[in-house]
């Protein structure tokens, strides 16, 4: 079913960010609210594809599990009173052998805040035992609720923020219920977040092709280079890519040592990992500076470029 509210009442709260982070740098918007009322169809507020069918909130994520473990506070987006909390669910992604049953608890560890004039916010997937508020607490905007986590129905660390007015879901990026497309809307954000419609979160250099599980966990981005390494590989970790996007990977090194590959994506992917590189020559890698590049191209235009450099000294 569609997720948009039919009307947005007056006296809507002015929302601050649920995370103290730099969007596009150390946090990313994975998904938006679904604006398509039809079943088995979805569209985000800009009439794009970055919303699953029936998705009721905005997903703010970190790239890796290591970043989740280091702790990133989830913050109240407006003044309010804590209506309900839940804690104690493990941070285990769905699909693993040890993932818990979540029927009726898809939101995971959560906080619900009541605001004035019938407004309410819900914060899902918080980290186990990180909540520091209880029912009845009166909070100001920016108050610490708990840490970003991966409890409940999720496959990556994030906070799912749902805004409701009189029990109806409202998209803070586009609170009106019209079907027009575009990016110029009167939002409810006090400082509108940078819009993210897919991109690359991380780039790294390794001496072998890593496992995707290593990348998601937080693999170090730079290898301990020596001339005797067997190969040099560049990898990238992306999110919310679209069918038709292209991923370009390249390495430039001294004495003309180079690698490049480009691949067109056949289908949209919530998370994406690509890697490629070259074996070292028989005499070893040449001494000098190596630069790894990852680009995400959409409609033949580079919408994201990441670069990493490392030095081989001996």
MOQUIZI-V712823 format. One record per residue. N is the residue number from 1. RES is the residue in one small letter. PHI is phi in whole degrees, -180 to 180 (none if undefined). PSI is psi as a letter, one per 20 degrees, with the letter a starting at -180 (NA if undefined). Layout:
BEGIN
N;RES;PHI;PSI, N;RES;PHI;PSI
END
This chain:
BEGIN
1;x;none;q, 2;x;-67;q, 3;x;-116;j, 4;x;-87;q, 5;x;-72;q, 6;x;-74;h, 7;x;-143;q, 8;x;-112;o, 9;x;-73;r, 10;x;-71;r, 11;x;59;k, 12;x;-68;q, 13;x;-70;q, 14;x;-91;p, 15;x;-97;p, 16;x;-97;r, 17;x;-72;q, 18;x;-78;i, 19;x;-135;q, 20;x;-92;n, 21;x;-156;r, 22;x;-103;o, 23;x;-64;p, 24;x;94;i, 25;x;-116;f, 26;x;-119;j, 27;x;-152;r, 28;x;-149;q, 29;x;-92;o, 30;x;-83;g, 31;x;-146;q, 32;x;-117;a, 33;x;-71;q, 34;x;-78;p, 35;x;-104;j, 36;x;-97;o, 37;x;-74;i, 38;x;-77;q, 39;x;-70;q, 40;x;64;j, 41;x;-134;q, 42;x;-155;q, 43;x;-160;q, 44;x;-83;a, 45;x;-64;h, 46;x;-97;j, 47;x;65;k, 48;x;-96;a, 49;x;-103;j, 50;x;-92;l, 51;x;-159;p, 52;x;-76;q, 53;x;-57;p, 54;x;78;j, 55;x;-68;p, 56;x;-104;j, 57;x;-152;a, 58;x;-110;p, 59;x;-99;o, 60;x;-105;p, 61;x;-122;r, 62;x;-104;r, 63;x;-74;g, 64;x;-129;r, 65;x;-68;h, 66;x;-61;h, 67;x;-68;h, 68;x;-64;g, 69;x;-65;h, 70;x;-73;i, 71;x;96;p, 72;x;-137;o, 73;x;-64;p, 74;x;-96;p, 75;x;-118;q, 76;x;-64;p, 77;x;-87;i, 78;x;-161;q, 79;x;-60;q, 80;x;-177;a, 81;x;-116;p, 82;x;-68;o, 83;x;-90;g, 84;x;-160;q, 85;x;-141;q, 86;x;-145;p, 87;x;-142;r, 88;x;102;i, 89;x;-83;p, 90;x;-73;q, 91;x;-92;m, 92;x;-128;p, 93;x;-66;q, 94;x;-66;q, 95;x;104;i, 96;x;-80;q, 97;x;-61;h, 98;x;-100;j, 99;x;-68;p, 100;x;-80;r, 101;x;-68;p, 102;x;-129;j, 103;x;-54;p, 104;x;80;i, 105;x;-130;k, 106;x;-59;h, 107;x;-72;i, 108;x;69;b, 109;x;-68;p, 110;x;-150;r, 111;x;-132;p, 112;x;-117;p, 113;x;-115;p, 114;x;-95;p, 115;x;-115;r, 116;x;-70;q, 117;x;62;k, 118;x;84;j, 119;x;-93;q, 120;x;-150;q, 121;x;-126;q, 122;x;-125;p, 123;x;-122;o, 124;x;-106;r, 125;x;71;k, 126;x;-69;q, 127;x;-71;q, 128;x;-56;p, 129;x;62;k, 130;x;-103;i, 131;x;-68;p, 132;x;-126;k, 133;x;-130;r, 134;x;-140;r, 135;x;-56;p, 136;x;96;i, 137;x;-64;p, 138;x;-99;p, 139;x;-121;q, 140;x;-96;r, 141;x;-58;p, 142;x;91;i, 143;x;-66;q, 144;x;-74;p, 145;x;-102;g, 146;x;175;a, 147;x;-99;q, 148;x;-58;q, 149;x;-147;b, 150;x;-147;l, 151;x;-89;q, 152;x;83;b, 153;x;-86;n, 154;x;-151;q, 155;x;-119;j, 156;x;-156;q, 157;x;-71;p, 158;x;-167;r, 159;x;-116;p, 160;x;-97;o, 161;x;-103;o, 162;x;-113;p, 163;x;-109;p, 164;x;-129;q, 165;x;-129;o, 166;x;50;l, 167;x;75;j, 168;x;-102;p, 169;x;-68;p, 170;x;-126;p, 171;x;-86;o, 172;x;-65;i, 173;x;-80;h, 174;x;-152;n, 175;x;-71;i, 176;x;-73;r, 177;x;-105;j, 178;x;-77;r, 179;x;-101;j, 180;x;-67;q, 181;x;-101;r, 182;x;131;a, 183;x;-114;i, 184;x;-94;n, 185;x;-126;q, 186;x;-82;o, 187;x;-90;r, 188;x;-100;j, 189;x;-81;p, 190;x;-66;g, 191;x;-128;o, 192;x;-57;p, 193;x;-64;q, 194;x;-62;p, 195;x;-74;p, 196;x;-124;p, 197;x;-123;l, 198;x;93;q, 199;x;174;a, 200;x;-114;p, 201;x;-97;h, 202;x;-144;q, 203;x;-136;q, 204;x;-154;r, 205;x;-118;p, 206;x;-137;r, 207;x;-103;j, 208;x;-159;r, 209;x;-77;o, 210;x;-79;r, 211;x;-81;q, 212;x;-60;h, 213;x;-61;h, 214;x;-67;g, 215;x;-64;g, 216;x;-64;h, 217;x;-76;h, 218;x;122;l, 219;x;-58;p, 220;x;-58;q, 221;x;-84;h, 222;x;-122;p, 223;x;-84;r, 224;x;-87;n, 225;x;-80;p, 226;x;-144;q, 227;x;-63;i, 228;x;-89;j, 229;x;-64;q, 230;x;-73;h, 231;x;-164;r, 232;x;-131;p, 233;x;-126;p, 234;x;-106;p, 235;x;-132;q, 236;x;-142;q, 237;x;-123;o, 238;x;-119;r, 239;x;-147;q, 240;x;50;l, 241;x;-78;q, 242;x;-115;q, 243;x;-59;p, 244;x;96;i, 245;x;-60;q, 246;x;-127;q, 247;x;-111;p, 248;x;-111;p, 249;x;-121;q, 250;x;-152;q, 251;x;-133;p, 252;x;-118;p, 253;x;-131;a, 254;x;-72;r, 255;x;58;k, 256;x;80;j, 257;x;-67;p, 258;x;-155;q, 259;x;-147;q, 260;x;-156;q, 261;x;-149;q, 262;x;-141;p, 263;x;-134;p, 264;x;-88;p, 265;x;-90;p, 266;x;-86;h, 267;x;-149;q, 268;x;-68;q, 269;x;-138;p, 270;x;-65;g, 271;x;-135;q, 272;x;-142;p, 273;x;-133;p, 274;x;-136;q, 275;x;-148;q, 276;x;-169;q, 277;x;-175;a, 278;x;-133;q, 279;x;-69;q, 280;x;-72;q, 281;x;-66;r, 282;x;-58;h, 283;x;-88;j, 284;x;94;r, 285;x;-65;q, 286;x;-67;q, 287;x;-70;p, 288;x;142;a, 289;x;-92;p, 290;x;-120;p, 291;x;-121;p, 292;x;-99;q, 293;x;-132;p, 294;x;-130;p, 295;x;-130;q, 296;x;-108;o, 297;x;-110;p, 298;x;-134;p, 299;x;54;l, 300;x;66;j, 301;x;-115;p, 302;x;-73;o, 303;x;-96;i, 304;x;-155;p, 305;x;-140;p, 306;x;-117;q, 307;x;-140;q, 308;x;-141;q, 309;x;-129;q, 310;x;-149;q, 311;x;-111;p, 312;x;-106;o, 313;x;-104;i, 314;x;-146;NA
END
